[in-house]
Amino acid sequence: MMNALPLYLEPRVEPRLAALLRADGFTHDLADALGSPLNIVLPDQIADNLDRFRATYRRHQLGGQIYFAHKANRSSALLRRLAATDAGVDVASLGELQHALGSGFAPERIMATGPKNPAFLWLAARAGATVNVDSATELDALGDLVRTRSLPRVRTVLRLSAFGTGTAPGSGGVKVLSRASRFGTPVSALDALLKSADRHREAIELIGVGFHLDTTSVAEKALALEGCVSALGALREHGFSPHVVDIGGGFGVSYLAHREQWERYTSALTASVLGQRPPMTWRGYGYGLRNDAGTLRGALGLYPAHRATAGEGYLDELLSGPASATPGRPLSALLLENLFDLYTEPGRALVDQCGLILARVLEVRRDGTGPYLVRLEAKADDIGLEEHGVLVDPVVVARAGTAPAGDGDAVGVHLAGGLCLEADLISRRTVFLPSLPNPGDLLGFVNTAGYCMDFRTTHAQRLPVARAVAAWQDGDSWRWSLDEQYWPTLSQGGQA
Ligand SMILES: *Cc1c(COP(=O)(O)O)cnc(C)c1O
């Protein structure tokens, strides 16, 4: 049943991406030539995003490096455009490390994080990248590798975790728990880690400590940041001279244009799970919520798609928060007065507004009075929004000269993919569009460069995976190249 009020979740679209959406002749030509689905990245946007992070560092008078977490997107164009700036890159595999080196990042600008195999560790050490060490075992492996293979001394950051329990500063005593992580060494085991570091003094140069926490909680990160500053004190007591606090990534993106739409949507979803309004999803799927005899159970397993602060704004909020050791002073002062460098590893936030996925509408069908079924030339794993719990509407990019199908009114649709699987749904929820699309139109899934483009794509049924292109503005017109053909010499931004 179509509800009286369409429950839109309109995407937040900044000027460059909005201009691309208006250039419908350009995007249709690209999809005609290169097929559906098609990934488009905007390399000049990542440089703009970097500038915004840098401005936040400047506002707090902090030095240090911003390492783009490469895992958010495989694109060569985004990486090469970033190589033309002064950013660093955080690589989490041998392939990413090779990609970074081949894209123009000098090893001093590269940090190796995440689980590592011997080849990855060897190339990182051989080239002279910084290694972000997960555990005492890895520290020993690195130290032994450097010694036995006669490699240069490796700059090393120790990844810590489980910072215990604290009181959120300025919260009137609210307790914050730093959750355990599969990654990093618990601070309670720091002494043992430093004993190991001591054995490898010749092989490693301990430059600092850090964390990466998969949480949106500023309080939890503030606790971890203060934990790192204390840990640096312990390192100094052991005779090391560290100067880096690495606060990882997780600055987040606000995907939606309107907070009210998000609040209205999630309230309605709750009501529909409780049976107080018609279903809003395919077969009553609850996104983690369920109805237990009239009581709501479970937890909404969704990304907070509208966020009051995200990206460099989130970093600013974290750094501006009060330090518990020195109430009334911001956390950034703690770094500043010790002359510590701040390292950050933004992934999703640095590719905010950096691209979209285009998918062709193949069929529009309706059985009875339910929502329309819109079948796309793409499979669910090509468009990872649902997989990553990000609920945001696609934008209809109509083929020039076609009038909207139906009566031109708002309509609820289910978006289906091209696999012969009942479960191949691009979205399990009813998506509201301002008007019914026609076969041949494109749907633009905007702001998908962070994790949603290529993280889980497959060759199931021998269907093609999306080609990727880079697009940039040249005066009033758009130009493009295949992603792998892009170098910063092509786009104006790169020549500046
Ligand atoms: C994934 C990851 C990041 C990036 O996280 P975002 O949420 O995309 O900012 C940074 N550092 C490490 C170690 C990671 O694993």
PDBQT file of the ligand as one rigid body, heavy atoms in Angstrom, charges set to zero:
ROOT
HETATM    1  C1  LIG A 501      39.077   0.907   8.280  1.00  0.00    +0.000 C 
HETATM    2  C2  LIG A 501      40.151   1.593   8.994  1.00  0.00    +0.000 A 
HETATM    3  C3  LIG A 501      40.246   3.002   8.944  1.00  0.00    +0.000 A 
HETATM    4  C4  LIG A 501      39.220   3.869   8.262  1.00  0.00    +0.000 C 
HETATM    5  O1  LIG A 501      37.991   3.855   8.906  1.00  0.00    +0.000 OA
HETATM    6  P1  LIG A 501      36.815   4.867   8.415  1.00  0.00    +0.000 P 
HETATM    7  O2  LIG A 501      35.689   4.523   9.299  1.00  0.00    +0.000 OA
HETATM    8  O3  LIG A 501      36.552   4.547   6.984  1.00  0.00    +0.000 OA
HETATM    9  O4  LIG A 501      37.334   6.242   8.597  1.00  0.00    +0.000 OA
HETATM   10  C5  LIG A 501      41.332   3.594   9.561  1.00  0.00    +0.000 A 
HETATM   11  N1  LIG A 501      42.263   2.863  10.216  1.00  0.00    +0.000 NA
HETATM   12  C6  LIG A 501      42.197   1.512  10.296  1.00  0.00    +0.000 A 
HETATM   13  C7  LIG A 501      43.253   0.776  11.031  1.00  0.00    +0.000 C 
HETATM   14  C8  LIG A 501      41.141   0.833   9.695  1.00  0.00    +0.000 A 
HETATM   15  O5  LIG A 501      41.067  -0.497   9.780  1.00  0.00    +0.000 OA
ENDROOT
TORSDOF 0
